[in-house]
Amino acid sequence: MTPPRPRNPFVSLRCCLPLLCALATSPAFAAGVDLPALIECRQGVAELGALAPLLADPLKAVAQGLQPLPQGNQFMSEYRLARPISVFGASTERVALAGASIMAVLDQADPRPLARQLQLETGYDQDGKFMAGRELVSRDVTDPRTGEAQIESIILSVSTVASHPGKTLAGCTYSLDLPEPDPAPPAAATGSH
């Protein structure tokens, strides 16, 4: 088995909706989802998937202490927590989800100190926009239902977004991707002697 190829954490990741949908129909959801562990990249794709049935039903979300907030950014769903959580050494009452990413919304106007603390690679830092990230995990996994080979990727990131001035978003992106196909061997040159 070849080691997985490292990937650029700033390339747009495909959302793992098929996985989340499959997990949403599973009875495996437990109300005790560890949000700080998910946000700090200490979980996996399956644990992120456990949120899907909760977030699909606003009443269930509220019952578990996640109050949906008005959508100020069309690409994110944001929630206020019933109790603050501590992530990356800071306290927050707000989390946001965007595709396969779960982030804490932190009251930090400058994201750079946190990015340095987490040893992230800066991908963009101009025009008031900041993005930094680092892939923490890239491992080969097998889908237990289909036997299909996949790559699980876990990327830690810190960023700013125009819809949240004075805030820093910090969290984790979990994805399952199909391995890139092996390149075809070069065709043998044919010639007559």
N, C-alpha and C positions, 0 to 999 in steps of 0.2 A: 504494500500500500504506500503510495507516495504521500509525502507530507503536503498539507494544504498550502496553496499559494497565498502569501500575504496580500491583502487588498487595501486599497486606499480608503480610509474611513470617510472621505468626503464625497465619494461617488454615491449617487442616489441609490438607496437600497430598495429592493422590491419588498413590498409589504407581504407578510406571511399570512394573508387573509384565509387561504384554504386551511392552514393549520388552525388558526383561531376559530374558524367556523366549525371545524371538526371537534375542537375541544369544547366549543360552546354547547354542543349537543351531548357531551359526555357528562355523566353524573359525578365526575371527579372533582368538580369545583368545591373548594372549601372556603368558608367565609374568612378564615384566618390568613389571607394573602399578606405576605410580608412586604409592604410597600417600600420601606427603606432598602431592603435587600434587592428588590427589583430595580430601584432607581440607581443604586450603587453598583450594579452589574454583578451581584453575588448570587444570581439565580440563572435560570435558563429559559429557553423558548416555551417549554411546557408550563412553567410557572406564570409567565406573562399571559399565556393562553387562558389561565384560570380566571383572569379578569373579564374575559369576553362575555360570559353569561351575566355577570354582575352589571357591566356597563351597558348591556343591551336592554336592560330593564331599569328605567329611572327609579322606580319604587324600591327595587332591590338595592340599587346603589345608595339611595338615601338611608335605607335600613342598615346598611353597613358603614354609614358615616361618610359617604361621598356625595356631597350636594352638587349637582350640575350647576355650572355658572353660565351666564350668557356668553355666547360664542363671539369673542372679540377678534378671533383670527380664524378664517375659514378652513385652515389646515390643522387646527388643534381643537380638541375637546378639553375643557378645563373643569376641575372639581375643587371645592373647598372641603377640607377634612374636618370632621367633628372634633378631632384632637390633633394638635401639632405633632409632626414627626421630626426627627433629627436625621439629616443626611449631609455628608461631606462636612461635618462639624458645624452645620447651621440648622436653624429651626425654620420650618415652613408649615403653613396650613393649606397650601395650594399645590396641586399636581396637574400636569397636562399630558395628554396622549396625542400622538400624531403618528398614524400608521403603526409601525412596530416599535415605536419609541415611547418611553415613559420618563417624564422629567419632573423635577421639583422646580417650582417657580420661587426663586430666592430673592430677597430684598437686598440685592447687591448691584449697584450701578456699574461697577467695573468687574467684568468677568475674568480679567487677566490673572489676578492673584490666585483664584481658584484653579484656573487652567494650569498655572505653574505648579501649584501644590499637587495636582493630580498627574503631573508630568505629561501633559497633552501636547500634541503637535499642532501649532497654529496653522490653520488652512486659509483663513481670511481675516484680515484686520484693517478695514478702511471704510470710509463713508458711514461711520457709526455702527457698522455691522461687524460682529466678531464670531468666529467659529473655530473651535479646536477639538481634536478628538484623537483617540488611539484605540486600535483594535486589541482587545484583551484576550479574546478566544477565537480561534478558528480551528474547528475540529470536525473530522469525518464522523457522521452519525448515520444510522440506518433507520428508515421509517419502519416501526414495528408492524404496521398493518400491511404495507406493500413490499417491504424489503428493499425499497429504493435507496440508493446512496445519496446522501445530502451533505452539505457543509453547514454547520451551525456557527454563526458569527455573532460575537457580542462586542459592541463598540461603545465606549464611554465618551461622552461629549459635553462640552460647555459652549453655550452660544447666547447671543442676544437676538431679539426679534423686534421689529418696529412696532408691533401691536402692544408690546409690554415695555414701555420706556422705564428706565431705572431698575429693571429686573434682569436677572441672569437665569437662564434655563440650564439645568445640569441634570444629566441622566444617562440612560442606557438605551441602545437600540439592539433588539434581538431579531435575528433573521435566520431563515433556512433557505439555502440556495442549492440549486442543482450544480454539481461539479461541471466545470468547463470540459467539453469533449476534448479528448486527446487529439492533437493535430494528426492529420493523415500523413502516413509516411510518403516521402517524395516518390513520384512515379519513376520506375527504373527507365533509364534511357535505352531506347531500342535503336539499334543501328545494324547494318549489314557489314560484314567483313569481307 
